[in-house]
Amino acid sequence: MEDKRLAVVTGGNRGIGFEICRQLALKGVEVILTSRNQDGGVKAVEKLNISGLTNVVFHQLDIKDPSSIACLAKFIETRFKKLDILVNNAAEVGIIIQDQEEFRTGGGFLQLVDERAEFLSHVVEELYESGEECLKTNYYATKTLTEALIPLLHVSKSPRIVNLTSMHGDLYWFHNDKVKEELQAIETLTEERIDDIIQRFLLDFKNGKLKENGWPLTLSAYKVSKATLNAYTRLLARKYKNIIVNCVHPGYVLTDMTSQTGFSTAEQGAKGPVKAALLPDDGPSGVCFYETEIAPFESPDLPLKIKHYFQGIKFLVL
Ligand SMILES: NC(=O)c1ccc[n+]([C@@H]2O[C@H](COP(=O)([O-])OP(=O)(O)OC[C@H]3O[C@@H](n4cnc5c(N)ncnc54)[C@H](OP(=O)(O)O)[C@@H]3O)[C@@H](O)[C@H]2O)c1
């Protein structure tokens, strides 16, 4: 009989991450629910254990802290000897919402399009410092954690990596053709080149040159972080033929990140990531799922989709 599958989920204490843990556990996967906050993580595991899901354990993990990553890797190695599934869910959005009411009634995240950048400046604040932290978490820390756990994934018979992305990581938002081409040229793309793109973005952000150099003008750092994470996902899939590596946009989900705006619940949002985590051995690798369906990395119809949502905007209220 095959060993029980083991998954690590980052940011499992709340939102979509918590739901991914719950749904994986329901499918019989042994889950390590990780959280940077000990109390929040322990409480989340207790909640799942009390509901009958005794196959969930807690381990502290701050993905930005290399010693915390090393501690988790040691724990997995000692106790389980291998890892089957890594779900990189933890992220931050890099903006401060100044006016929650106007943000919600104005269309939530759907209004964060370049055409409205100036108008939105009193609703949403994007400081360089929070943008930099956003890139550190969503791209660099996710990459550091992944690299630390790859040796344990190599021990698994069917390893999977799932990176939570966003429709905001779609290359549609980028107006710099060179950057778009670089991120799409998967056969020649390198980690160094991705790093260079991020550093160029940060420099332009600091010097107020986002428009001049064709970067996204709203939710800028988050958009760059997810677009580069998508490229890294494809790069990993190219490099490790034995690991199925994909990214998943969970949909527009009611969580703290979205100030509880959205069209779906965390339970619905977790379905795509869970599907990607449990793909069969002949499943696709290096692709992007929009919820549960494969989608392009650059969607020409994105503005239409957003316009359509925007016109009929009716957020789900729990
Ligand atoms: N909600 C949506 O509509 C939506 C849409 C597209 C993509 N996504 C993506 O889906 C994922 C989950 O989003 P969500 O909406 O569930 O977000 P959320 O409710 O804001 O939860 C974010 C989680 O990430 C954790 N986190 C942040 N920085 C961390 C760090 N350095 N180390 C460890 N954990 C850290 C948070 O921990 P704390 O509790 O300690 O802060 C929290 O558990 C993210 O990757 C997000 O970009 C969400």
The ligand as an SDF file (V2000), in Angstrom:
LIG
                    3D

 48 52  0  0  0  0  0  0  0  0999 V2000
   -8.8010   36.2930   -1.6080 N   0  0  0  0  0  0  0  0  0  0  0  0
   -8.7400   36.4090   -2.9340 C   0  0  0  0  0  0  0  0  0  0  0  0
   -9.6870   36.8620   -3.6010 O   0  0  0  0  0  0  0  0  0  0  0  0
   -7.4970   35.9960   -3.6690 C   0  0  0  0  0  0  0  0  0  0  0  0
   -7.4890   36.1820   -5.0640 C   0  0  0  0  0  0  0  0  0  0  0  0
   -6.3550   35.8070   -5.7840 C   0  0  0  0  0  0  0  0  0  0  0  0
   -5.2900   35.2300   -5.1210 C   0  0  0  0  0  0  0  0  0  0  0  0
   -5.3250   35.0550   -3.7660 N   0  0  0  0  0  0  0  0  0  0  0  0
   -4.1530   34.4280   -3.1340 C   0  0  0  0  0  0  0  0  0  0  0  0
   -4.5840   33.3720   -2.2860 O   0  0  0  0  0  0  0  0  0  0  0  0
   -3.6890   33.2370   -1.1740 C   0  0  0  0  0  0  0  0  0  0  0  0
   -4.4410   33.2940    0.1270 C   0  0  0  0  0  0  0  0  0  0  0  0
   -5.1080   34.5400    0.1880 O   0  0  0  0  0  0  0  0  0  0  0  0
   -6.2040   34.8950    1.3030 P   0  0  0  0  0  0  0  0  0  0  0  0
   -7.1970   35.7320    0.6180 O   0  0  0  0  0  0  0  0  0  0  0  0
   -6.6220   33.6900    2.0370 O   0  0  0  0  0  0  0  0  0  0  0  0
   -5.3210   35.8620    2.2380 O   0  0  0  0  0  0  0  0  0  0  0  0
   -5.4240   36.2450    3.7930 P   0  0  0  0  0  0  0  0  0  0  0  0
   -6.7660   35.9400    4.3120 O   0  0  0  0  0  0  0  0  0  0  0  0
   -4.9080   37.6310    3.8800 O   0  0  0  0  0  0  0  0  0  0  0  0
   -4.3620   35.2450    4.4480 O   0  0  0  0  0  0  0  0  0  0  0  0
   -3.0050   35.3740    4.1500 C   0  0  0  0  0  0  0  0  0  0  0  0
   -2.2520   34.3090    4.8990 C   0  0  0  0  0  0  0  0  0  0  0  0
   -0.8620   34.4480    4.5860 O   0  0  0  0  0  0  0  0  0  0  0  0
   -0.1540   34.4650    5.8030 C   0  0  0  0  0  0  0  0  0  0  0  0
    1.1490   35.1150    5.7020 N   0  0  0  0  0  0  0  0  0  0  0  0
    1.4570   36.3500    5.2490 C   0  0  0  0  0  0  0  0  0  0  0  0
    2.7740   36.5790    5.3620 N   0  0  0  0  0  0  0  0  0  0  0  0
    3.3180   35.4480    5.8950 C   0  0  0  0  0  0  0  0  0  0  0  0
    4.6240   35.0430    6.2350 C   0  0  0  0  0  0  0  0  0  0  0  0
    5.6770   35.8620    6.0980 N   0  0  0  0  0  0  0  0  0  0  0  0
    4.8160   33.7910    6.7200 N   0  0  0  0  0  0  0  0  0  0  0  0
    3.7770   32.9450    6.8810 C   0  0  0  0  0  0  0  0  0  0  0  0
    2.5050   33.2740    6.6040 N   0  0  0  0  0  0  0  0  0  0  0  0
    2.2810   34.5110    6.1140 C   0  0  0  0  0  0  0  0  0  0  0  0
   -1.0900   35.1730    6.7820 C   0  0  0  0  0  0  0  0  0  0  0  0
   -0.6480   34.9660    8.1090 O   0  0  0  0  0  0  0  0  0  0  0  0
   -1.1110   35.9440    9.3340 P   0  0  0  0  0  0  0  0  0  0  0  0
   -2.4740   35.4920    9.7460 O   0  0  0  0  0  0  0  0  0  0  0  0
   -0.0560   35.7140   10.3620 O   0  0  0  0  0  0  0  0  0  0  0  0
   -1.1040   37.3460    8.7890 O   0  0  0  0  0  0  0  0  0  0  0  0
   -2.3910   34.4630    6.4260 C   0  0  0  0  0  0  0  0  0  0  0  0
   -2.4320   33.1940    7.0090 O   0  0  0  0  0  0  0  0  0  0  0  0
   -2.6560   34.3520   -1.3480 C   0  0  0  0  0  0  0  0  0  0  0  0
   -1.5310   33.8350   -2.0190 O   0  0  0  0  0  0  0  0  0  0  0  0
   -3.3720   35.3570   -2.2370 C   0  0  0  0  0  0  0  0  0  0  0  0
   -2.4690   36.1640   -2.9550 O   0  0  0  0  0  0  0  0  0  0  0  0
   -6.4020   35.4400   -3.0260 C   0  0  0  0  0  0  0  0  0  0  0  0
  1  2  1  0
  2  3  2  0
  2  4  1  0
  4  5  1  0
  4 48  2  0
  5  6  2  0
  6  7  1  0
  7  8  2  0
  8  9  1  0
  8 48  1  0
  9 10  1  0
  9 46  1  0
 10 11  1  0
 11 12  1  0
 11 44  1  0
 12 13  1  0
 13 14  1  0
 14 15  2  0
 14 16  1  0
 14 17  1  0
 17 18  1  0
 18 19  2  0
 18 20  1  0
 18 21  1  0
 21 22  1  0
 22 23  1  0
 23 24  1  0
 23 42  1  0
 24 25  1  0
 25 26  1  0
 25 36  1  0
 26 27  1  0
 26 35  1  0
 27 28  2  0
 28 29  1  0
 29 30  1  0
 29 35  2  0
 30 31  1  0
 30 32  2  0
 32 33  1  0
 33 34  2  0
 34 35  1  0
 36 37  1  0
 36 42  1  0
 37 38  1  0
 38 39  2  0
 38 40  1  0
 38 41  1  0
 42 43  1  0
 44 45  1  0
 44 46  1  0
 46 47  1  0
M  CHG  2   8   1  16  -1
M  END
$$$$
